[in-house]
Amino acid sequence: MSTRRRAPEAPGGGEPLATRIGGGLRPPRAARAKAASRDLGEAFAAAGCAGPYAELLARNDAIAPFLATVFDASPFLRDTAFADPRRLLDILSDDPDQRFDALCGRVEALWQTCDGDALMAELRRARSEVALLVGLADLGAVWEVDRVTEALTAFARSAVSAATNFLLFEAHQSGAIRLPHPDNPGRGSGWILLGMGKFGAGELNYSSDIDLIVLFDPEIADVADRDEIGSFFVKLTRRLVRILQERTADGYVFRTDLRLRPDPGSTPLAVSTTAGFTYYEASGQNWERAAMIKAAPVGGDEAAGAAFLQELSPFIWRKYLDYAAIADIHSIKRQIHDHRGHESIAVAGHNIKLGRGGIREIEFFVQTQQLIAGGRDPELRGRRTLDMLAKLADKGWIERKAATDLTESYRFLRRVEHRLQMIRDEQTHTLPEAEEDLDVVARLSCFRTVAAFAKALTTTMERVRDHYVHLFEAAPTLSSSIGSLVFTGDDEDPETVATLKRLGYANPREVSRTIRGWHFGRYPAMRSAAARERLTEITPVLLEQLATTDNADAAFNAFDRFLARLPAGVQLFSLLSSNPGLLRLLTLVMGTAPRLAEVVTARPHVLDAVLDPAFFGRLPDRATLASRLDATLSEAGSLEEALDRARIFGKEQAFLIGVRVISGTVAARAAGFAYADLAELIVGRLLDEVRKTFEASHGTVKGGRIALLAMGKLGGREMTAASDLDLILLYDCDSDAAGSDGPRPLSPTQYYARLTQRLIAAISAPTAEGSLYQVDFRLRPSGNAGPLATSLAAFMAYQAKDAWTWEHMALTRARAIAGDAGLIAEVDTAVRAILAAPREQKRITRDVLDMRALLAAEKASDGPWDLKQAPGGLVDIEFVAQYLQLIHAQSHPEILGVETEVVLAAASRAGLLPTSEASVLLPALHLYQRLTQILRLCVEGPFKASEAPRGLLELLARAGELPDFAILDADLKVTEDAVRAAFERIIGKVPPKPRA
């Protein structure tokens, strides 16, 4: 009689796992198989169970090579098995179904017997056993893939239930919540846990995360502190995640993801049902409709969870299939993929979940049909993918062959997915790149070679792709070449990240996260489904256009800030969708012109003017601008409101000029005029407003008159988007005027100084709408040492007797722009008289050269692209014009003028500037002005070509009227050399440093 002890029967008489294992796995090389078998035998021997293991081997000789193959291929399963050989023996000796069911039963009861630490330890040990049992049953062909996913989901529900009941009962004992059924804590608790995705559908994969939406019903939950009900459930949820997810010496239970809850970036971990309903009704997205198909109560108050989903049903299932529903469905498709299915499918490195022909396409194929038909047919509202494939075929919504093909493909891909994950217990869906690693997957998938595995996998994915493409063959395309763009859910799609990186985004993951935030409806402009649909349509083109700026991330961030401030989006997004030119212009602004981007971000409605067909025609004339400004200011009820309105008007109008500059529809000289006209009008109106308010407090001075003198770029009508305002306030009054006649009288000197201070504040002080311009009054007589306001008599005396040559040079650009008409005329006459006074040419020459040397020393050039200060730059040309006026105006008053180009042209006509020199200086001036207009819009600080985005370089090349930036760069250096040579021929060589 044999003394061999018989292997134990499974509980209840079921057939042990060991006797049911097949031999389909391809073993590794003989040496490795032998080593794995030896290690296994030694582990059993060390645990004192070599005998029972030998009995199992005697009953099924396939066990040893099977285990050797599994443990050689999967370090995770090997480590799990060897950690407790007795447990492995018990698993092999029991019926897997009965053992699994008993294990889940024990887990569900843990809340009654364990404290927190013990619960965490027991759940982790149970998870380890489930991983080993399911892995062996799967690889041994004992369980089919449907049973595997069902078991993995069942254990997840048991674990969640145990943790949830433990937390609720503990809170009940502490008095924090009163449970109606303490023996069944979840029932009637008001704490709702919805399983999402594969968890809700009963389709978890081997190393799956679990996706949860955690809610609480404030009408049901009997929490002791009602004011802190939200905080209570958030803390409970945080502890639940810790119990399930925290890695301890015993491992972990499930990685837990709560990011599918409504607007996860701005909502707590647990959301009230009221807030949930509000979100889905107002801001629910297309992909969330699809996601909610699989939602199921998985713990806590399951009855309340079912009631929540039932009430949410109208959001998920639309009763009528109208145009909007079809557009939504197409939108989901576009958010997942914009390929048409004609690209090749690889094996090495392919993502079998998200890639072409992958699991996601099968799921989406089913979900879209459910969204179309489920509103009218409740039988099509099931959660499981395979059940719904069969039901859709039964109902005639899809062809029977499609259902059969996709069912087979789904099971095949899920088996491969499980093998990928059980190798190292990783939540991965990407096939390895290396041949050796692919061979491991092929072996575990029962293929004799990698080639055979690759062929089967490719055939499967192509079949899925073909059905998927056929489903959407009528869907509109967005782009034919951009690549995968998936912005659904909260998962990072690797192919989307790769697409964004290929486009040129330095932080593609951040871009992807931001776009998903758009689709959550977090911004007011995206609250409506129609707005999100339109934005979805333009997203691929938008991303391409932003990437062309070369500073793609900065451009994208600027566009995101723009969206955040946009009050509504449907109309604008629709216009951008139908008007590619406007979209290109907007992305150009975002990517290359930070000053303009700032304005359009703060005031998106400025784009309304750009939509006017007449916008890119002529600039509005001064009279039109004046009329618009007057209308704006007429509605102001106070000086403060007038200042805000002036700032809004000024920034918007400057934006519109800037858009014309970067779009190439307005010349640099015309832009300079436009910026100057705008500044003059605003400053003039603000002077009127300030003067009126000032007079209410201080009255008027007898015979008092004022004139505001513009200098520099404003005086010369050559302003850019970044120009300051150089101003001098001149006044005149009766000689016997002792003071003003108001309630708070001031002497004339104090009066006009205070008035000037008020004007400076009105222009430059920041209000709620920011500031208008930086103001500089240092060109007044004696500079900062002199009074803020100067009497006309003192000004004339100073200019005639005490002014330096450089002050007369500055005076060549002086122009009275606001104030009393009589004094304005007198000032202009006085300025011309001062400039036409006789001068000694040698002294002027020396002073001009010294001044240029001083500027070179104090404001050293940053290189050729410092267009103003570089030798041969803009300052050299302006000095030539000013020099010519100072030495020739007495005999040739016709050359007096505030605009550099006009002065040079007049000097050339008068024979004071040789034609050969004019032919150098005037084209150079035009080039510098065109480039400066672009740079002041697009660059903060010094321009460095090596760091500039490609879009800006292209803008500069266009402004320079040359084919590309490299040619422009070379041409600029040649131009500057020619200008400096002309400067030296006309005035002389600049000394190394100013003469004393």
Secondary structure, 3 states (H helix, E strand, C coil): CCCCCCCCCCHHHCCCHHHHCCCCCCCCCHHHHHHHHHHHHHHHHHCCCHHHHHHHHHHCCCHHHHHHHHHHHCHHHHHHHHHCHHHHHHHHHCCHHHHHHHHHHHHHCHHHCCCHHHHHHHHHHHHHHHHHHHHHHHHCCCCCHHHHHHHHHHHHHHHHHHHHHHHHHHHHHHCCECCCCCCCCCCCCCEEEEEEHHHHHCCCCCCCCEEEEEEECCCCCCECCHHHHHHHHHHHHHHHHHHHHCCECCECCCCEECCCCCCCCCCCCEEEHHHHHHHHHHHCCHHHHHHHCCCEEEEECHHHHHHHHHHHHHHHCCCCCCHHHHHHHHHHHHHHCCCCCCCCCCCCCCECCCCCCCHHHHHHHHHHHHHHHCCCCHHHCCCCHHHHHHHHHHCCCCCHHHHHHHHHHHHHHHHHHHHHHHHHCCCCCECCCCHHHHHHHHHHCCCCCHHHHHHHHHHHHHHHHHHHHHHCCCCCCCCCCCCCCCCCCCCCCHHHHHHHHHHCCCCHHHHHHHHHHHHCCCCHHHCCHHHHHHHHHHHHHHHHHHHCCCCHHHHHHHHHHHHHHCCCCHHHHHHHHHCHHHHHHHHHHHHHCHHHHHHHHHCHHHHHHHHCCCCCCCCCCHHHHHHHHHHHHHCCCCHHHHHHHHHHHHHHHHHHHHHHHHCCCCCHHHHHHHHHHHHHHHHHHHHHHHHHHHHHHHCCCCCCEEEEEEEHHHHCCCCCCCCCEEEEEEEECCCCCCCCCCCCCCCHHHHHHHHHHHHHHHHHCCECCECCCCEECCCCCCHHHCCCEEEHHHHHHHHHHCCCHHHHHHHCCCEEEEECHHHHHHHHHHHHHHHCCCCCHHHHHHHHHHHHHHHHHHCCCCCCCCCCCCCCCHHHHHHHHHHHHHHHCCCCHHHCCCCHHHHHHHHHHCCCCCHHHHHHHHHHHHHHHHHHHHHHHHCCCCCCHHHCCHHHHHHHHHHCCCCCHHHHHHHHHHHHHHHHHHHHHHCCCCCCCCCC
